[in-house]
Amino acid sequence: MKPIALVTGASSGIGKAIAKQIADHYHLIICGRRTSRLEALSKELNNKTQTLIGSFDVRDQSAVSHFIDTLPDEWQNISILINNAGNAHGMSYIHEGDIQDWDAMIDINVKGLLYVSRAVIPKMIKKQHGHIINLGSIAGTDVYPRGNVYNASKFAVDALTKGMRMDLNTHGIKVSEIKPGLVKTEFSEVRFKGDLEKAKETYLGYHPLQAQDIAECIAFMLSRPKHVNIGDMIVLPLAQASSTLLNKQQK
Ligand code: NAP
């Protein structure tokens, strides 16, 4: 029996690439709101591994805890939690910010991560074993203009990762974070509310990271020997030096 990994945000981008990358080694609980996409992914992985679909909004604490608490017996034993679900919503000056965007980022990126973690971690504590990988961002170490609340949500992920690692230190549970720079996914489409031109512009003039690049790094983190915990990993495209320095004339 393969160990079980739960991946949030598996319907798109980095989460989907992670599921595909680790499918040979884990049975997968793939989560997100867009069930038809998760069904398509499940079909795609059918010849590699068993999958279970978790259709819930991470903002809905009772839906999260109900799903995790009522998992079929054979899916209870979660060894790996990839807290990946999240997005940026909008990009405005602080005095012009949309309150709904702020709520979405705090509720999904911070509270959603907490709700899923709170439901899963007791299962790991019982076994004194597990590995949690949180999707931070360089936006969580390096603020940029009009990034304000998204930055704050990823700084929170960074703090929570460090706090989790301390609180779980005596329980044999690894806690890691990965902080990507610019990755070409649906991230910018969501941030710019479906404005495809603006989303496309984000990735022009240089070679951005692909979701697969991050998935490979996560597979590396997961495949280290028992005594090795990669606490943090910053991964940037060659053209990006920081949140605010991007070479858009890349040859
Ligand atoms: P993406 O392609 O837009 O994927 C976001 C995923 O999160 C989707 O699967 C989405 O699924 C899920 N999600 C969003 N809101 C949710 C909610 N309320 N409940 C449940 N699931 C939700 O973006 P991505 O680039 O792969 O982003 C994945 C993670 O990487 C995020 O945490 C993001 O902050 C981080 N990151 C991205 C970049 C980048 O440049 N792309 C850089 C650094 C960090 P549904 O819509 O089906 O629910």
Residues whose N, C-alpha, C, O or C-beta is under 5 A from the ligand:
A	BS01	NAP	G9 A10 S11 S12 G13 I14 G15 G32 R33 R34 F56 D57 V58 R59 N84 A85 G86 N87 I108 L135 G136 S137 P180 G181 L182 V183 T185 E186 F187 V190
